[in-house]
Amino acid sequence: MREENPLMSTSVRTAVIPAAGLGTRFLLPDGGQTLSRMIEVAEATGESVISLVPVEGPEISNYGCAGFSEREGDVITVDRLVEKPAFEDAPSNLRITGRYVLTPDIFEKLERTAPGRGGEIQLTDAMAMQIDDRGMRGLVVDDAGFDAGQKADWLRANVELSLRGDDGADVAAMLRAALESNGF
């Protein structure tokens, strides 16, 4: 679907369809141990949980990030979210990775969210309402996964994941051939 003047950020457009069969929460796709741990924290607290990864220096300005009031092991109590802050205004070095376990009230919050940065409805704005109403936790992880917001990053993610698959050797050979045939 293409909107002439999109109002929703990519994360909101992909979040508005609840995942089938998950009942009380919806997930933006991911998997593995991080997701299992996020669900564990959400069930224990009754709050939404976001995954976060530490970044170094001014790179934080490229991402949404979380401020926090408490930390216990790998879990923080999120006290604010900031979308792409200036480096000097960032509340922490913890960037939002795009892995979420959100309570169902996020849909009502999205409906009440006015367009923000870039004239789009930002998921982080709706999640900020959740912080105020019911609280939110963050799970600090080592693996950020892949950022696919730019074409080169999307391609990098696909190449990396393809190389890890059963046909990784075939993919590597195809990449070598494509590079050679294009003079690289």
trRosetta pair geometry for C-beta under 8 A, 3 or more apart (Angstrom, degrees):
i j d omega theta_ij theta_ji phi_ij phi_ji
3 6 4.2 121 68 -84 124 66
3 7 7.1 -95 146 5 161 69
3 8 7.9 109 0 30 158 87
5 119 7.9 -58 172 133 100 135
6 13 7.7 -39 -158 -61 120 132
6 120 6.5 5 121 -107 91 104
7 115 5.5 -92 -159 -87 91 117
7 119 6.9 -87 -124 143 61 80
7 120 5.9 147 173 -130 34 53
7 121 5.5 43 141 -11 86 96
8 12 4.0 -123 -170 90 103 122
8 13 4.8 133 109 -58 123 80
8 16 7.6 -33 -158 -30 161 131
8 120 5.9 69 -173 -166 8 93
8 121 4.7 -26 -107 50 65 104
9 12 5.0 93 53 8 73 101
9 13 7.2 -139 95 -6 36 88
9 118 7.5 90 -89 72 96 129
9 120 4.4 105 -58 139 73 137
9 121 6.5 -127 1 80 79 52
9 122 5.2 49 -11 -108 139 57
9 123 6.3 -105 66 -7 122 84
10 13 5.7 -55 -145 36 33 110
10 14 6.4 18 161 -8 67 109
10 149 7.8 179 38 -118 155 84
11 14 6.2 -63 -147 44 28 101
11 15 6.0 25 156 -23 65 118
11 28 7.1 -26 -151 -107 85 156
11 98 6.9 -134 -105 -131 116 90
11 122 7.7 39 58 -160 116 56
11 123 4.2 -81 111 -3 120 139
12 15 5.6 -63 -139 39 31 110
12 16 6.5 40 165 -40 66 100
12 110 6.3 147 -143 -141 108 122
12 120 7.4 178 24 163 133 102
12 121 5.2 81 -92 98 177 98
12 122 7.0 -143 -39 -139 122 14
12 123 5.0 -169 -67 -58 76 86
12 126 7.7 115 -104 2 107 135
13 16 6.6 -46 -150 10 25 111
14 17 7.5 -64 -175 30 39 97
14 28 6.4 75 115 -131 114 104
15 26 7.2 125 -163 107 75 130
15 28 6.0 -45 -91 -77 88 107
15 100 7.8 -3 -112 65 123 145
15 102 7.6 28 -158 31 124 153
15 106 7.4 -77 160 131 129 132
15 110 7.4 -176 100 -82 119 150
15 123 6.0 102 2 -105 156 127
16 107 7.4 103 -135 -122 65 91
16 110 6.9 -161 -95 132 91 163
18 22 7.2 -144 170 49 92 109
18 26 4.6 -121 -140 -87 69 134
18 104 8.0 12 -111 -122 129 89
18 107 7.7 -37 -63 -65 105 133
19 22 4.6 43 89 -5 105 134
19 26 4.7 147 13 -146 90 82
19 27 5.4 -7 -9 39 154 79
22 25 5.7 -81 145 75 115 65
22 26 5.8 126 76 -103 142 49
22 27 6.5 -165 -122 -3 164 97
24 103 7.2 -27 156 -141 88 68
24 104 6.1 -96 -169 -28 54 113
25 39 7.9 177 68 -121 155 84
25 42 6.5 40 -86 156 160 152
25 101 5.5 14 171 -177 145 82
25 102 6.2 149 -158 71 88 42
25 103 6.1 -55 -103 -101 86 36
25 104 6.8 -116 -94 -48 37 72
26 102 6.1 -22 59 61 76 95
26 104 7.4 93 -9 -97 92 64
26 106 7.7 -114 43 52 106 130
27 30 7.3 -117 169 31 113 79
27 35 7.2 46 -151 -146 141 117
27 100 6.8 171 -145 85 51 66
27 101 5.9 -15 -99 -102 86 65
27 102 7.8 164 -90 19 37 78
28 98 6.5 -98 110 166 139 74
28 99 6.7 -152 75 -129 97 34
28 100 5.0 53 17 38 107 99
30 34 6.6 -50 139 84 132 116
30 35 5.2 174 98 -66 96 116
30 51 7.8 -77 76 11 173 146
30 98 7.8 139 -58 107 124 81
30 99 4.4 -17 -5 -116 161 108
30 145 6.8 -85 -128 -84 115 154
31 35 5.4 -59 -141 9 21 145
32 35 5.9 106 58 17 51 99
32 36 7.2 -97 126 -3 35 99
33 36 5.5 -56 -146 38 36 113
33 37 6.2 34 157 -18 69 106
34 37 5.9 -59 -150 39 29 108
34 38 6.3 31 152 -22 65 107
34 51 5.7 30 177 -108 123 148
34 99 6.2 18 129 142 127 168
34 139 6.9 149 -162 113 82 137
34 141 5.3 12 -116 -108 118 152
34 143 7.1 -122 -51 66 134 103
35 38 5.5 -52 -145 34 33 114
35 39 6.4 33 156 -18 65 103
35 99 6.7 -119 -83 -170 78 125
35 101 7.6 126 -153 -58 70 111
36 39 5.9 -54 -151 35 30 110
36 40 6.5 35 149 -22 63 106
37 40 5.4 -51 -150 33 34 118
37 41 6.5 33 153 -17 66 103
37 74 7.5 -16 166 99 143 139
37 139 5.9 134 116 -150 111 150
38 41 5.8 -54 -150 37 32 109
38 42 6.3 32 152 -19 66 108
38 49 4.6 174 -162 107 85 132
38 51 6.2 -71 -79 -60 129 96
38 99 6.7 -147 -51 137 161 110
38 100 8.0 -180 178 -173 149 16
38 101 4.7 155 142 -8 111 126
38 139 5.3 -115 -90 1 79 150
39 42 5.6 -54 -144 38 33 113
39 43 6.2 31 157 -18 66 106
39 49 7.9 -144 -64 46 23 141
39 101 5.7 174 -84 -108 57 158
40 43 6.1 -57 -148 37 26 108
40 44 6.4 22 155 -17 62 111
41 44 5.8 -59 -146 39 30 110
41 45 6.1 -1 165 4 67 116
41 49 4.8 109 90 -101 117 149
41 75 5.8 172 -123 -111 134 128
41 101 7.9 140 69 55 91 138
41 137 5.3 -132 156 100 126 150
41 139 6.0 -170 2 -70 157 112
42 45 6.5 -73 -137 50 23 91
42 46 7.5 78 176 -93 57 8
42 47 6.6 -125 -131 73 61 50
42 48 6.9 0 -117 -133 106 22
42 49 4.7 -110 -63 -5 91 118
42 101 4.5 -97 -49 115 151 133
42 103 7.7 179 -160 -63 112 81
42 137 7.5 -153 -79 46 56 121
43 46 7.8 27 -162 -65 21 47
45 49 7.6 118 49 -65 128 103
45 135 7.2 -110 163 107 119 125
45 137 5.7 114 40 -26 167 135
46 103 7.5 41 167 -90 60 135
46 134 7.5 -102 121 173 94 118
47 103 7.0 -79 -159 -32 28 125
47 130 7.8 126 -161 158 83 111
47 134 6.0 177 -113 129 83 97
47 135 4.7 -68 -109 98 138 92
47 136 5.4 -174 167 -106 118 32
47 137 5.4 113 90 -7 126 92
48 100 7.0 -10 -176 -171 106 94
48 101 6.5 178 -155 95 59 61
48 102 4.5 11 -127 -125 117 55
48 103 5.1 -104 -61 -2 85 84
48 106 6.9 92 -88 -63 142 117
48 127 6.7 -129 104 -138 155 94
48 130 5.4 19 14 149 135 155
48 134 7.8 95 1 88 88 115
48 136 5.0 -23 70 -122 92 93
48 137 7.5 -177 92 33 46 68
49 100 7.4 157 85 -157 54 49
49 101 4.7 12 52 53 95 103
49 136 7.3 166 -88 -170 32 73
49 137 4.8 -19 -108 75 82 97
49 138 7.0 153 -160 -100 65 23
49 139 5.8 40 176 -19 113 105
50 66 6.9 162 80 -62 132 143
50 78 7.0 47 35 -57 114 154
50 96 5.8 -36 166 -133 133 97
50 97 7.8 157 167 36 84 77
50 99 7.1 131 -163 83 55 62
50 100 5.4 -16 -107 -106 74 76
50 127 7.2 47 -54 -161 135 151
50 136 6.8 21 -1 170 102 118
50 137 7.7 176 25 94 63 50
50 138 5.3 -27 69 -113 85 77
50 139 7.3 -166 91 23 36 75
51 96 7.7 103 78 -158 53 55
51 97 4.6 -41 98 41 100 124
51 98 7.9 -36 60 54 100 39
51 99 4.0 12 21 66 125 114
51 100 7.7 -122 8 -67 78 40
51 138 7.3 120 -125 -166 16 71
51 139 5.0 -36 -108 70 67 97
51 140 7.9 140 -163 -99 62 15
51 141 5.2 -3 -168 1 110 128
52 65 7.9 80 -140 -148 113 62
52 66 5.6 -81 -96 28 141 128
52 76 7.4 -25 35 29 146 128
52 94 4.1 21 171 176 132 108
52 95 6.5 152 -155 71 75 33
52 96 6.2 -42 -101 -95 76 42
52 97 6.4 -169 -102 -14 20 94
52 138 4.7 19 -8 179 128 120
52 139 6.8 159 22 74 78 42
52 140 5.2 -38 77 -101 98 61
52 141 7.0 142 67 18 43 77
53 94 7.1 145 65 -152 21 64
53 95 5.9 -28 62 59 75 87
53 97 5.4 77 -6 -70 106 114
53 140 7.2 126 -98 -159 33 63
53 141 5.7 -49 -83 72 85 77
53 142 7.2 73 -130 -166 100 10
53 143 7.4 -101 -102 90 132 17
53 144 4.0 -88 12 -82 168 95
54 93 5.2 40 -152 113 79 105
54 94 6.0 -41 -88 -93 57 62
54 95 7.8 114 -137 12 12 80
54 140 7.1 34 -35 -160 88 111
55 59 4.6 -117 161 91 127 119
55 60 5.4 163 77 -71 121 73
55 63 7.2 123 -3 29 156 139
55 93 5.6 -146 58 175 61 88
55 94 7.9 142 11 -112 79 16
55 95 5.0 31 -9 -11 125 123
56 59 6.2 56 68 20 56 123
56 93 7.1 27 -93 -164 27 134
57 60 7.5 -165 103 -2 32 90
57 87 7.2 -17 168 -139 58 131
58 61 5.5 -18 179 5 74 117
58 87 4.3 -51 -117 -85 75 138
59 62 5.9 -45 -175 19 57 114
59 63 7.6 20 144 4 75 109
59 95 7.8 -68 121 -49 94 144
60 63 6.3 -82 -159 49 44 96
60 65 5.4 15 -168 -62 104 147
60 85 6.9 -19 131 61 102 92
60 87 6.2 114 60 -117 102 66
60 90 4.6 33 126 -110 142 161
60 93 5.8 -111 -73 -134 133 58
60 95 6.0 -156 -126 -71 70 102
61 84 6.0 49 178 -170 53 70
61 85 6.4 -99 -112 84 64 48
61 86 6.0 14 -113 -134 115 27
61 87 5.1 -55 -48 -56 115 72
61 90 7.2 -106 -69 -57 63 120
62 84 6.6 -22 -162 -123 12 94
63 84 6.5 148 62 -87 11 65
63 95 3.9 37 102 -151 150 120
63 96 6.2 -175 164 43 106 73
64 81 6.1 10 177 -179 111 101
64 82 6.8 170 -155 88 65 42
64 83 4.7 -29 -101 -111 92 57
64 84 6.6 -40 -71 -33 51 58
64 95 6.9 111 76 -161 48 70
64 96 4.2 -14 86 26 101 128
64 124 4.8 -159 -136 -81 146 147
65 81 7.3 168 85 -152 35 59
65 82 5.6 -15 59 60 82 90
65 85 6.3 -74 36 16 117 112
65 90 5.4 20 66 -153 157 101
65 91 6.5 176 112 46 108 82
65 92 6.1 -164 161 64 116 77
65 93 7.5 -73 -148 -158 138 13
65 94 5.8 126 -161 80 89 57
65 95 5.1 -55 -95 -102 84 52
65 96 6.4 -148 -91 -15 27 81
66 76 7.2 136 122 91 131 138
66 78 5.0 -66 -164 -128 123 106
66 80 7.2 155 -156 85 54 48
66 81 5.6 -26 -101 -100 69 70
66 82 7.9 175 -85 19 23 73
66 91 7.1 -78 136 78 27 118
66 92 6.3 -24 88 45 58 127
66 94 5.1 -47 54 95 91 116
66 96 6.4 105 -32 -65 98 88
66 138 5.2 152 109 -77 168 154
67 78 7.2 99 73 -160 49 64
67 79 5.3 -61 103 66 94 89
67 80 4.3 11 44 55 115 94
67 81 7.7 -143 18 -68 76 27
67 82 7.2 57 -21 -10 101 107
67 91 2.9 -54 -78 141 109 146
67 92 5.4 155 -107 -14 51 102
68 71 6.3 75 124 -62 140 88
68 76 3.9 -40 -137 171 157 126
68 77 5.8 125 -162 70 91 52
68 78 5.6 -58 -98 -104 83 39
68 79 5.8 133 -130 7 26 89
68 91 7.8 136 1 132 51 117
68 92 6.4 16 12 -44 89 153
68 94 7.3 24 -13 31 118 150
68 138 6.4 -102 -83 30 128 130
69 77 5.1 -46 56 87 90 111
69 79 4.5 85 -31 -44 100 133
70 76 6.7 161 87 -156 52 60
70 77 4.3 36 47 20 95 117
71 75 7.2 159 -153 88 57 45
71 76 4.7 -24 -99 -101 79 82
71 77 7.7 -130 -67 13 41 72
71 140 7.8 11 -141 -10 116 137
72 75 5.5 -16 67 67 82 94
72 76 7.9 160 23 -90 59 36
74 139 5.9 28 138 -160 100 71
74 140 5.0 -139 -162 56 70 83
74 141 7.3 61 -170 -74 123 51
75 137 5.6 -17 -167 -172 101 119
75 138 7.1 147 -158 76 51 49
75 139 6.0 -23 -99 -100 68 62
75 140 7.5 -147 -71 9 20 84
76 94 7.4 -86 17 -81 159 177
76 137 6.7 147 75 -163 48 64
76 138 4.4 -12 57 58 101 102
76 140 6.4 71 -16 -35 108 106
77 135 7.0 -46 -155 -162 94 107
77 136 7.8 118 -166 79 52 51
77 137 6.4 -43 -104 -107 46 67
77 138 7.9 -125 -38 17 3 85
78 81 6.9 18 176 -57 126 86
78 131 5.9 -97 108 -110 100 117
78 135 7.8 131 57 -178 80 62
78 136 4.3 -38 56 92 123 100
78 137 6.4 169 -3 -123 95 11
78 138 4.9 102 -61 -29 105 105
79 131 6.7 120 -154 -175 25 130
80 91 5.9 126 76 -36 112 169
80 128 6.9 24 -148 -129 60 100
80 131 6.7 151 -90 132 36 168
81 96 7.2 35 -144 -54 111 136
81 124 4.6 -148 134 -168 132 100
81 127 5.7 39 3 94 160 112
81 128 5.1 -126 43 -76 105 89
81 131 7.0 180 -8 -28 97 143
82 85 4.3 22 134 -51 131 118
82 89 7.1 -154 178 126 158 99
82 90 6.7 -166 75 -126 139 54
82 91 6.0 139 -2 -2 129 105
82 124 7.7 -21 100 161 4 142
83 116 7.1 109 33 119 152 136
83 117 5.3 -143 102 7 137 149
83 122 5.6 -49 -74 -169 156 155
83 124 4.8 161 -68 63 101 151
83 125 7.6 -32 -28 -47 132 80
84 117 6.9 146 43 -175 116 165
85 89 4.5 -131 178 91 114 98
85 90 4.5 158 81 -82 129 64
85 91 7.4 118 -4 -7 167 70
86 89 4.5 68 58 16 87 109
86 90 7.4 -134 86 -34 42 77
87 90 6.0 -36 -156 -6 32 116
90 93 6.9 72 129 -83 136 46
94 138 6.7 77 151 153 146 153
94 140 6.5 -78 -126 -107 124 99
95 144 7.5 19 80 -125 112 128
96 124 7.1 -159 -1 -94 167 113
97 141 7.0 -32 -21 51 156 122
97 144 5.0 -157 -119 -151 113 71
97 145 6.0 104 178 27 118 109
98 145 7.4 -103 60 67 106 137
98 147 7.8 139 -5 -110 137 67
99 145 7.1 126 -44 -9 116 145
100 123 8.0 -106 -53 160 164 138
100 127 7.9 -111 -131 -94 133 135
102 106 4.4 8 159 -31 129 151
102 127 7.3 -95 -117 -101 118 97
102 130 7.6 -120 -151 -73 92 167
103 106 6.4 137 73 -25 57 91
103 130 6.9 148 44 -139 109 130
103 134 7.0 -44 41 88 158 155
104 107 6.4 -28 177 10 64 107
105 108 5.2 -46 -164 37 65 113
105 109 6.2 69 139 -23 78 102
105 130 6.8 140 90 -104 109 96
105 133 7.3 -109 124 100 150 149
105 134 7.3 112 51 -3 147 143
106 109 5.3 -56 -149 40 37 115
106 110 6.2 44 151 -26 69 101
106 126 5.8 83 -162 140 76 123
106 127 7.0 1 -124 -83 107 66
106 130 6.5 -20 -89 -61 78 132
107 110 5.6 -47 -148 31 32 113
107 111 6.7 35 151 -20 61 102
108 111 5.7 -51 -154 32 34 114
108 112 6.7 21 152 -9 64 109
109 112 5.9 -65 -151 44 33 105
109 113 6.3 46 149 -42 67 104
109 126 3.9 120 123 -162 108 90
109 127 7.5 120 121 -57 152 27
109 129 4.4 177 -141 71 119 137
109 130 6.2 -60 -61 -48 165 84
110 113 5.4 -46 -145 15 34 120
110 121 6.7 79 -163 158 80 133
110 123 7.4 -18 -99 -112 105 62
110 126 4.7 -9 -74 -98 60 154
112 126 7.7 124 62 -115 81 87
112 129 7.1 99 82 -98 122 168
113 116 7.5 -52 173 -24 100 107
113 121 5.1 105 105 -154 113 99
113 122 7.1 -131 169 53 137 57
113 125 4.8 121 -147 104 121 117
113 126 4.7 -72 -54 -68 141 87
113 129 7.4 -126 -78 -16 95 134
114 121 7.4 -155 129 -105 16 82
114 125 7.8 -101 54 153 59 155
115 119 5.0 2 166 -172 135 45
115 120 5.8 132 -146 62 90 4
115 121 5.6 -71 -95 -61 57 61
116 119 8.0 -145 73 -77 25 8
116 120 6.8 -40 55 74 67 57
116 121 7.1 85 10 -126 84 29
116 122 4.7 -54 49 5 126 118
116 125 5.1 168 -27 -58 146 144
117 120 6.9 -28 83 48 61 88
117 122 6.0 45 37 -54 95 140
121 125 7.1 -113 -170 51 60 130
121 126 7.7 40 169 -36 97 111
122 125 4.4 95 72 -6 94 102
122 126 7.5 -169 98 -1 56 80
123 126 5.7 -57 -155 39 41 109
123 127 6.1 40 149 -19 72 107
124 127 5.4 -53 -142 40 35 113
124 128 6.4 47 152 -30 65 98
125 128 5.6 -45 -152 24 32 116
125 129 7.3 37 147 -19 58 96
126 129 5.7 -46 -162 26 40 114
126 130 7.1 42 142 -19 64 99
127 130 5.3 -46 -157 29 45 117
127 131 6.8 54 145 -25 67 94
127 136 6.6 66 178 -98 94 159
128 131 5.5 -41 -155 24 39 116
128 132 6.9 36 149 -14 64 101
129 132 5.8 -56 -156 38 37 110
129 133 6.1 21 154 -10 70 114
130 133 5.8 -66 -139 46 31 103
130 134 5.8 -45 -171 46 71 97
130 135 7.7 -53 146 66 78 22
130 136 5.6 82 111 -62 107 114
131 134 8.0 -89 -118 58 8 55
131 135 6.5 27 -145 -132 47 23
131 136 4.8 -58 -90 8 76 116
141 144 7.3 151 92 -76 104 44
144 147 7.2 -13 137 -40 119 91
146 153 6.9 155 173 169 90 90
146 156 6.9 -177 -148 99 118 92
146 157 3.5 109 164 -107 158 112
146 160 6.9 174 -86 53 131 137
146 161 7.7 -78 -24 -39 150 110
147 150 7.8 30 125 18 98 84
147 153 5.1 -49 98 -177 79 144
147 157 7.8 -160 59 -59 31 122
148 153 5.3 -169 -117 116 33 98
148 154 4.1 74 -161 -95 92 71
148 157 5.0 -52 -82 6 104 151
149 153 6.0 16 45 65 60 146
149 154 7.8 -165 34 -50 16 90
150 153 4.5 85 57 10 82 107
150 154 6.9 -148 90 -10 39 87
151 154 5.6 -55 -147 35 30 113
151 155 6.3 28 156 -17 65 106
152 155 5.7 -54 -148 38 32 111
152 156 6.3 38 151 -24 65 105
153 156 5.4 -49 -145 34 33 115
153 157 6.5 36 154 -21 64 102
154 157 5.9 -53 -153 32 30 112
154 158 6.6 26 152 -15 63 107
155 158 5.7 -58 -150 39 33 110
155 159 6.2 32 154 -19 68 107
156 159 5.8 -56 -145 38 28 109
156 160 6.1 28 158 -18 65 109
157 160 5.9 -56 -144 38 27 109
157 161 6.2 17 161 -10 64 111
158 161 6.1 -60 -142 43 26 104
158 162 6.0 27 158 -20 64 112
159 162 5.8 -59 -144 38 26 111
159 163 6.3 27 158 -21 64 107
159 171 7.5 161 -149 160 62 123
159 175 6.9 78 -140 -95 113 141
160 163 6.0 -59 -151 34 26 110
160 164 6.7 22 153 -17 62 109
161 164 5.7 -58 -151 36 34 112
161 165 6.8 46 150 -37 64 100
162 165 5.6 -46 -156 13 37 119
162 167 7.6 -45 -176 83 80 90
162 168 6.9 143 137 -109 57 63
162 171 4.4 169 142 -137 110 161
163 168 4.6 64 -172 -145 43 100
163 171 5.6 -133 -83 91 55 131
163 172 6.1 75 -121 -63 96 91
164 168 6.1 115 -13 -87 5 127
165 168 5.5 158 61 -55 57 79
165 171 7.2 84 52 -15 106 141
167 170 4.4 -37 178 39 93 120
167 171 5.9 101 118 -26 84 93
168 171 5.5 -56 -146 37 33 112
168 172 6.2 36 155 -22 67 104
169 172 5.6 -50 -147 34 32 114
169 173 6.5 33 153 -18 63 104
170 173 5.7 -53 -149 36 32 111
170 174 6.4 34 151 -20 65 106
171 174 5.6 -54 -149 36 32 113
171 175 6.4 33 152 -20 65 105
172 175 5.7 -54 -148 36 31 111
172 176 6.4 33 153 -19 65 104
173 176 5.7 -51 -147 35 32 112
173 177 6.3 31 154 -17 64 107
174 177 5.8 -56 -148 38 29 111
174 178 6.3 29 154 -19 65 107
175 178 5.7 -55 -145 37 31 110
175 179 6.3 31 156 -19 65 106
176 179 5.9 -57 -149 37 28 110
176 180 6.2 25 156 -16 65 109
177 180 5.8 -55 -144 39 29 110
177 181 6.1 23 160 -15 65 110
178 181 6.0 -57 -141 40 27 106
178 182 6.4 8 161 -3 62 115
179 182 6.2 -76 -151 48 25 99
179 184 4.1 -81 -172 75 86 113
180 183 7.9 61 -178 -55 29 15
180 184 7.0 -91 -70 62 27 67
